[in-house]
Amino acid sequence: MTFSVTHAGRDGDGYCLRLAGELDLSTAPELATAIERLADAGESRFLLDLTDLTFCDSTGMAVFVRGDNRAAAEGGWLRLTGASGRVERVLRVTGLADVLHYQPDAVDPASHSAL
């Protein structure tokens, strides 16, 4: 399966990216580049919608953490939403669900539950 990052655009107080497919060693650079470009353009609040993400390995998780670190350095945040199945399980087992304030249904970056 392929991987894609869709720029859903600014919504409320943050920028939403929708991920689909498999996030792994070969596709993680695509997400890292998307986050870096937006951060370089001044964005510091990100919501990653994982609804259509079917797989995520440790490389993908590392991109989430680096993105959050970059956003936090600029006074922002990176949050996750919409994960299911194996992806949600990995988030919970690794503790990243807590660290990145994972909210299964928080698809609006401006919502208080996404903060």
Buried (B, 14 or more C-beta within 10 A) or exposed (E): EEBEBEEBEBBEBBBBBBBBBBBBEEBBEBBBEBBBEBBEEEBBBBBBBBBEBBBBBEBBBEBBBBBBEBBEEEEBBBBBBBBEEEBBEBBEEBEBBEEBBBBBEBBBBBBEEBB
